[in-house]
Amino acid sequence: HETPGWSYGASFSCTPEYGEMVTWLNQGFDAFKNTPEWIALCNKYPTMKCDMNLFQYRNIKTTANPEIADHPYQHADIVFATEANWATHNYLKNTVLFGFDVELTKAVCAKAGKTCAIVKAPLESIWPSDYTTFGWPVNLKLYAGEGHQERWFHCAMGIINIFPRQQSIAFTNAYTDGAKSRVGFVVPDAEAAMFPGDAANKVVGVVKAYAATTYFTHNQGVLFNPVNVIQYASPEALFEAVRSKLIKSAYVDSTTAHKFLNTTAGFQMVHARAGWSDGVAYGCHPEYGDMVAVLNAALVAYKASAEYTALCGRYPTIECDTAASTFANAKTKANPELADHPTTRADIVIATEANWGDQNYVRNGVVGGFDVELAREVCALAGKTCAIVPAPWQSVWPREYSRFGWPVNTMTYPGEGHQARWFHCVVGTWHTVSRQQSIAFSDPYTDQNVPDAGFVVGAAQAATFAADAAGATGGILT
């Protein structure tokens, strides 16, 4: 039962960013497959089913081949990621990528005069619900995912802009209307009238890594008082739990809710809340301030065009931005919660743990501290553009490297954040001899002659506690 035609044959496969390399390889193929050496090579390996028809393949969507994705044939200026799993914003149908975000991105890139590549990436690589690899079973600090950190892409499409996320990622202007967006509880009709607005004593289901989940958990104890919160891997898993009565409420954004409500009777959204976000936008690594600026200019132009109006007409469930709204990644008196991100390409990317006392922290969702303010002043006086990004401490100095044969990092190898170039430098790092073997240190900004290490003991033990801790059991941070 052999089935021909199930594939296009064996080829080189390249990351779409490198369109110029695909072009070079195709040129090489076109030349080589017209030579006696090609025939000789195929004869040397008789089990190979060589292409003798000089078939040419192009990564271009056509009327004849609508299932093929468009990928560039020159180097991409901007690489966009899409989850490909969010209602009509971005999705797969019969394995083919569709959605409002996808069409919009192609149009915005054309308006900007930029060559763009679109790649699929898991949402957890964009916004992880946990960073267990780096010591955080729950991503309380809202560190951006490894896709951002390791530059799998420059920007992600279809990202709801809420300020806790903006501490780590630079957002463009929105392309949906944040004022129209809602977030609320999806509950059975029978529960709707009695369901409390703060979910007091209720079990609430949420989707891992979703903006609505971040908003809900950030406001627990303030706006919401559930007895328990259960996180699900996908909207499908969440709503199946609601449908099968494993839980009776789900907290989601209106876009996610409508996809479920439009196909499932007997449920409704209650306590819908406006003003929770700044709309859907592109989220870019703060290093790429120049790309944010280019995309903003293109969005302003495109949102004023008839093409945008037509696109919105094709997607009636999308709450398009007709108010020509703009967004700036800048802290102001009116918006003190926003982080400052550059509007040009950063010369230096500086990481902060955002979890070390007054040195660096996240408080009420906002990154701050001595180190953060210091870094901004130092960069300004150096005449350099800097981006400050939160990163887990275990990505800076890991306690173990089990994947590479070291259950305990006794060699003081620097972490994956350093090794994979998540950042150039880290602020708030103690300078020790063992660390300096791997990492270059700047001048210090704290006094090396002031003791800053010692034992914390009970007051009753202080006078008799031995300086070498002889006979005592001590604890340390890894």
C-alpha positions in Angstrom: 0.0 0.0 0.0 2.7 2.4 -0.9 1.4 6.0 -1.3 3.2 8.3 -3.7 2.8 12.0 -3.6 2.7 12.3 0.2 5.7 14.6 0.2 7.8 16.8 -2.0 10.9 14.6 -1.5 14.0 15.0 0.7 15.4 18.5 0.7 17.5 20.9 2.8 15.3 22.6 5.4 16.3 26.1 6.6 15.0 28.5 9.2 12.8 31.0 7.3 15.0 33.9 8.4 17.7 32.6 6.1 15.9 33.0 2.8 19.1 34.0 1.1 20.6 30.6 2.0 17.6 28.8 0.4 18.2 30.9 -2.7 21.9 29.9 -2.7 21.2 26.2 -2.3 18.5 26.3 -5.0 21.1 27.9 -7.4 23.5 25.1 -6.5 20.9 22.4 -7.1 19.8 23.9 -10.4 23.4 23.8 -11.6 24.4 20.4 -10.1 21.4 18.5 -11.3 22.4 19.3 -14.8 25.8 17.7 -14.6 27.2 14.2 -15.2 28.4 14.3 -11.6 24.8 14.3 -10.4 24.0 11.2 -12.4 27.2 9.6 -11.2 26.4 10.3 -7.5 22.9 8.8 -7.9 24.4 5.7 -9.5 26.8 5.4 -6.7 23.9 5.1 -4.3 21.3 2.9 -6.1 18.9 2.9 -3.2 18.4 6.6 -3.6 15.4 7.7 -5.6 17.1 10.7 -7.3 15.1 13.6 -8.9 15.8 13.3 -12.6 13.0 15.7 -13.5 14.8 18.8 -12.4 11.9 19.6 -10.0 11.9 23.1 -8.5 10.1 23.9 -5.3 9.2 27.4 -4.1 8.0 28.5 -0.7 5.2 30.7 -2.2 1.5 30.4 -1.7 -0.3 30.3 -5.1 -3.8 29.6 -6.4 -2.6 26.2 -7.4 -0.9 25.5 -4.1 -2.8 27.5 -1.4 -1.5 25.2 1.3 2.1 26.4 0.9 3.3 29.1 3.3 5.1 32.2 2.1 8.8 32.3 3.2 11.3 34.9 2.0 14.1 34.3 -0.5 16.3 36.9 1.0 17.4 37.4 4.6 14.4 38.4 6.8 14.6 41.8 8.5 12.1 40.7 11.2 11.1 37.1 12.3 7.7 36.8 13.9 6.4 34.0 16.0 2.8 32.8 16.2 1.3 30.3 18.6 -1.1 29.3 15.8 -3.7 28.3 18.4 -5.7 31.4 19.4 -9.2 31.6 18.0 -9.4 33.5 14.7 -6.3 35.5 15.5 -3.9 32.7 14.5 -4.7 29.0 13.9 -4.0 25.9 11.9 -6.6 24.3 9.6 -5.6 21.1 8.0 -2.0 21.9 9.1 -2.1 25.2 7.2 -1.5 28.5 9.0 -4.4 31.1 8.9 -5.7 34.0 10.9 -6.1 37.7 11.3 -2.7 38.1 12.8 -1.0 36.3 9.9 -2.7 38.4 7.2 -2.1 41.6 9.2 1.6 40.9 9.7 2.1 40.3 5.9 0.4 43.6 5.2 2.3 45.6 7.9 5.6 44.2 6.7 4.7 45.3 3.2 3.7 48.7 4.4 7.1 49.0 6.3 9.1 47.8 3.3 10.6 45.0 5.3 11.2 41.4 4.5 9.5 39.3 7.2 9.4 35.6 8.1 6.6 33.9 10.1 7.4 30.9 12.2 5.3 28.8 14.6 6.4 28.7 18.3 4.7 27.2 21.4 3.1 29.9 23.6 5.2 28.6 26.6 8.3 29.6 24.7 6.9 33.1 24.5 5.3 33.3 28.0 6.2 30.3 30.2 3.8 29.4 33.0 6.8 28.0 34.8 10.6 28.1 34.6 11.3 24.9 36.4 14.6 24.5 34.6 15.8 27.7 36.2 14.3 27.2 39.7 10.8 28.7 39.3 7.9 26.1 39.5 5.6 29.1 38.8 6.8 32.0 36.7 5.9 34.6 39.3 8.3 37.2 37.9 6.8 36.9 34.4 10.2 36.2 32.8 9.9 36.1 29.1 10.2 32.7 27.5 13.2 31.0 26.0 11.9 31.8 22.5 12.4 35.5 23.4 15.5 35.0 25.4 17.3 32.9 22.9 16.1 35.0 19.9 14.1 32.3 18.2 12.3 35.3 16.8 12.4 39.1 17.1 8.7 39.6 17.9 5.6 37.5 18.6 2.2 38.3 17.1 -1.1 38.1 18.9 0.1 39.2 22.3 -2.2 40.9 24.7 -0.4 43.9 26.3 -0.7 44.1 30.1 1.8 45.9 32.1 3.3 43.0 34.0 4.3 41.5 30.7 5.6 44.8 29.5 8.3 44.7 32.1 10.1 42.1 30.1 8.9 42.7 26.5 8.5 45.9 24.4 5.1 46.2 22.8 4.1 47.9 19.6 0.9 49.9 19.0 -2.1 47.7 19.4 -4.0 46.5 16.4 -7.1 45.7 18.3 -9.2 48.0 20.5 -8.1 47.5 24.2 -11.1 49.4 25.3 -13.5 46.9 23.8 -11.6 43.8 25.1 -13.2 42.1 28.1 -12.0 39.5 30.6 -14.4 37.5 32.8 -15.8 34.2 34.0 -17.4 31.6 31.7 -20.0 29.7 33.8 -23.0 27.5 33.2 -26.2 29.5 32.7 -27.6 28.0 35.9 -24.6 29.5 37.9 -24.6 32.9 36.2 -26.9 34.9 38.5 -25.3 33.7 41.7 -21.6 33.6 40.7 -19.7 36.1 42.8 -17.7 38.8 41.1 -14.6 37.9 43.1 -15.0 34.2 42.7 -15.1 33.9 46.5 -14.9 30.2 47.6 -15.0 29.0 43.9 -12.6 26.8 41.9 -11.5 28.7 38.8 -9.9 27.3 35.7 -7.4 29.3 33.6 -5.1 28.7 30.7 -1.4 28.5 31.3 0.6 31.5 30.0 -2.5 33.4 28.9 -2.7 37.2 29.7 -6.1 36.7 31.4 -4.4 34.2 33.7 -1.7 36.7 34.5 -4.3 39.4 35.2 -6.2 37.0 37.5 -3.3 35.7 39.5 -1.8 39.2 39.8 -5.0 40.4 41.4 -5.7 37.5 43.7 -6.4 38.7 47.1 -7.3 42.1 45.7 -10.1 41.6 43.1 -10.4 37.9 43.3 -10.7 35.4 46.2 -11.0 31.9 44.7 -10.6 28.8 46.9 -8.4 27.2 44.2 -7.1 28.0 40.7 -6.4 25.2 38.3 -4.2 25.8 35.2 -4.8 24.0 32.0 -2.4 23.6 29.1 -4.8 24.9 26.4 -8.2 26.5 26.0 -9.5 23.2 24.7 -8.5 21.4 27.8 -10.0 24.2 30.0 -13.4 24.3 28.3 -13.6 20.5 28.2 -13.2 20.6 32.0 -16.0 23.1 32.2 -18.2 21.2 29.8 -17.7 17.9 31.7 -18.4 19.7 35.0 -14.9 19.0 36.5 -14.9 22.7 37.2 -17.8 25.3 37.0 -15.9 28.4 35.9 -13.2 29.5 33.6 -11.5 32.9 33.6 -10.5 34.0 30.1 -10.4 36.9 27.6 -13.4 37.7 25.5 -11.8 36.4 22.3 -11.1 33.0 23.9 -14.6 32.9 25.5 -16.4 33.7 22.3 -14.9 30.8 20.4 -16.3 28.5 23.1 -19.6 30.3 23.5 -20.3 30.4 19.8 -20.2 26.6 19.6 -21.5 25.5 23.0 -25.0 26.3 24.4 -25.7 26.6 28.1 -22.8 28.8 29.1 -22.2 32.6 29.3 -19.6 35.1 30.4 -20.3 37.0 33.6 -18.6 39.9 35.4 -16.9 40.9 32.2 -14.3 43.6 33.0 -13.0 46.3 30.6 -9.8 48.3 30.8 -7.6 45.3 31.8 -5.3 45.5 28.7 -3.9 47.8 26.1 -5.1 45.5 23.3 -3.4 42.9 21.1 0.0 43.9 19.7 3.4 42.6 18.7 5.6 41.8 21.6 9.3 42.2 20.8 12.5 41.6 22.7 13.5 45.0 24.2 16.9 44.8 22.3 15.0 45.4 19.1 13.7 48.9 19.7 14.4 49.8 16.1 12.0 47.1 15.0 9.3 48.3 17.4 9.7 51.8 15.9 9.4 50.5 12.3 6.3 48.4 13.1 4.7 51.3 14.9 5.0 53.5 11.9 3.7 50.8 9.6 0.8 50.1 12.0 -0.2 53.8 12.0 -0.3 53.8 8.2 -2.0 50.5 7.8 -4.7 51.1 10.4 -5.7 54.2 8.4 -6.0 52.3 5.2 -9.0 50.7 3.4 -7.0 47.5 3.5 -7.2 47.4 7.3 -11.0 48.0 7.2 -11.4 45.2 4.7 -9.3 42.8 6.8 -11.4 43.6 9.8 -14.5 43.0 7.8 -13.3 39.5 7.0 -12.8 38.8 10.7 -15.9 40.1 12.4 -15.0 38.6 15.8 -11.8 40.7 16.0 -12.3 44.0 17.9 -10.3 46.1 15.5 -8.7 49.4 16.6 -10.6 52.2 14.8 -9.3 54.9 17.2 -5.7 54.9 15.8 -4.3 54.2 19.3 -0.6 54.3 19.9 1.6 52.9 22.7 5.0 53.9 24.1 7.3 51.7 26.2 8.0 54.6 28.5 7.5 55.3 32.2 5.5 58.5 32.7 3.7 60.3 35.5 0.4 59.1 34.0 1.8 55.5 33.6 4.4 54.9 36.3 3.9 51.2 36.0 5.4 51.0 32.5 9.0 50.0 31.9 11.4 52.0 29.8 12.5 50.2 26.7 14.6 51.7 23.9 13.2 52.9 20.6 16.5 52.1 18.7 18.6 48.9 18.7 20.1 48.4 22.1 23.9 48.5 22.3 23.9 46.5 25.6 21.2 44.1 26.9 21.4 43.9 30.7 19.7 41.2 32.7 18.3 41.5 36.2 17.1 38.7 38.5 14.4 41.1 39.8 14.3 39.2 43.1 17.1 40.5 45.4 15.9 42.9 48.1 16.2 46.6 47.2 18.9 45.8 44.7 16.4 44.6 42.1 12.8 43.4 42.4 9.3 43.1 41.0 6.7 44.8 43.3 3.1 45.1 42.3 4.1 43.8 38.9 6.7 46.5 38.3 10.5 46.0 38.0 12.6 48.3 40.0 15.5 48.7 42.5 18.9 50.3 43.0 20.4 48.2 40.2 17.8 49.1 37.7 18.1 52.9 38.3 21.9 52.6 38.4 22.0 50.8 35.0 20.0 53.5 33.3 22.2 56.2 34.7 25.5 54.4 33.7 24.2 53.7 30.2 23.2 57.3 29.8 26.6 58.6 30.8 28.3 56.0 28.6 26.3 57.2 25.7 24.9 53.8 25.0 21.4 52.5 24.4 20.6 49.8 26.9 17.7 47.3 27.3 17.0 45.9 30.8 15.4 42.5 30.9 14.4 40.2 33.8 15.9 36.7 33.7 15.9 33.8 36.2 19.0 33.7 38.4 19.6 30.1 37.6 20.1 31.2 34.0 22.9 33.4 35.2 24.6 31.2 37.8 23.1 27.7 37.9 23.4 25.5 40.9 23.5 22.4 38.7 24.2 21.4 35.1 22.7 17.9 35.2 22.1 18.0 31.4 25.8 18.4 30.9 27.0 15.9 33.5 27.2 18.1 36.6 24.5 17.4 39.3 26.2 20.2 41.3 27.9 23.1 39.5 31.1 22.8 41.4 33.0 24.3 38.5 31.0 27.5 38.6 30.1 27.3 34.9 28.0 30.4 34.0 24.4 29.7 33.1 22.6 29.3 29.8 21.6 32.9 29.8 25.3 33.8 29.5 26.2 30.9 27.2 23.3 31.3 24.8 23.6 35.1 24.8 20.2 35.9 26.3 22.0 39.1 27.4 25.4 40.8 27.3 25.7 41.6 31.0 24.0 41.1 34.3 23.4 43.8 37.0 23.6 42.8 40.7 26.3 40.1 40.6 28.7 39.5 43.4 32.3 39.4 42.0 34.2 36.4 43.3 37.4 34.8 42.0 35.7 31.6 41.0 33.0 33.5 39.0 35.6 35.7 37.3 37.3 32.8 35.7 34.3 32.6 33.3 32.8 36.1 33.4 34.4 39.5 32.9 33.4 42.0 35.7 33.1 45.8 35.5 34.2 48.1 38.3 32.2 47.5 41.4 29.4 49.8 42.6 29.2 48.6 46.2 32.1 48.9 48.7 34.2 45.8 48.7 35.4 46.6 52.2 32.0 46.5 53.8 31.2 43.0 55.0 28.1 41.7 53.3 28.2 38.0 54.1 27.7 36.2 57.4 25.5 33.9 59.4 21.9 34.8 60.3 21.1 33.2 63.7 18.7 33.6 66.5 19.4 36.4 69.0 20.0 33.9 71.8 22.7 32.2 69.7 24.5 35.3 68.4 27.1 35.6 71.3 28.2 32.0 71.2 27.9 31.1 67.5 31.3 30.0 66.2 32.8 32.0 63.4 33.6 28.8 61.5 30.1 27.4 62.2 31.7 24.4 64.0 29.1 22.0 65.2 26.2 23.9 63.5 23.9 23.0 60.6 23.7 25.9 58.1 21.5 26.7 55.2 22.5 28.5 52.0 20.8 29.8 48.8 21.7 28.0 45.6 
